Amino acid sequence: MVKAIKVMLLPNNVQKTKMFQYAGASRFAYNWALAREKENYEKGGRFISDSELRKEFTKLRHSDEYAWLLNISNNVTKQAIKDACTAYKNFFKGLQKFPRFKSKKRSMPKFYQDNVKIRFSSTHIKFEGFSSSRKANKQKINWVRLAEHGRIPTDAKYMNPRISFDGLNWWISVCVEFPDCRETLHDDGVGIDLGIKDFAVCSDGVKYKNINKSQKVRKLEKQKRRLQRSISRSYEKNKKGESYCKTNNVIKKERLLLKLNHRLTNIRKNYLNQTISEIVNRKPRFICIEDLNVSGMMKNRHLSKAVQEQKFFRFRKQLEYKCSDKGIQLIVADWFYPSSKLCSCCGNIKRNLKLSDRIYRCECGNIMDRDFQAAINLKAYGERFAG
Ligand SMILES: [Zn+2]
């Protein structure tokens, strides 16, 4: 199975400068290729293949005006041109909107490295062409330290290595092929009810609480709101006529806000991944979840924020991926299946169940926690369809 690995980089200042240069060249080549295609199309010409464009670009590299491009490894710009062509083709196939030019302000700095030439040691990653000198001490510049040691295998076939900057740190993401490891699964399956009060309730009785209600996250959210208000006040204060002015103080605060946002995302992501791997590592035969109508829930203005923070969509994607890795069957219950309205004892359906009814009381004498009952019902649903 192919797995994507993303690891933070710890470049020194020389390397950081080089990385921004590479990202800039990549952006330049992308925009150049897109502009060429567009111009050609408006003249009534047909699609220019990326090999033709690359030949043209090589000539450009050797002209005096664009001499700075010669300092950048060829593979960076080559891939950027390929990407532009793919995006352009996808537009004509109707797969995406017309590709936008990458602006310096808006786009994320990123670039590609050749998947054959890239090297990894357990602690470092080797880039191409940071230093052209053959001296050993100069060659060191090519090796950038990794924040996590031994995470990326050193002797593997690498696919699509990309380096990107998220506003604070540089990251490498690369795909690596891993051998399949099929484990023996238990006979029992599990049903999972997702919700806002508790994040997930499993039919085996395990509950995962809502991380957004924890003290830590609430404190961070409060800090975030304060900082946002303070930034907008600073903007108002330094307003010159109609235009806003970015003072050093604002830059400092915006950086803090970015850090805070990253921290919150990391906490949520981490919690999600831990929950999923805990469920999957219990090796159930199947997992049954309900088909959540996320876009419908987002329309409810009382729920939208809570739903957004829970990242249900991400949960499902990640669960699909983990299940296929372990060979667990994932069953998504039909949208009309009344998982929380159904009584698990007598099969009665309670139509008038409100969202505020946390305890399910049935005429047959069954009294149960609403979410737990839903999880049990989902398990029963899964049993019917599991192979
Ligand atoms: Zn009942």
Residues whose N, C-alpha, C, O or C-beta is under 5 A from the ligand:
A	BS01	ZN	C343 C345 C346 G347 N348 C362 E363 C364 N366
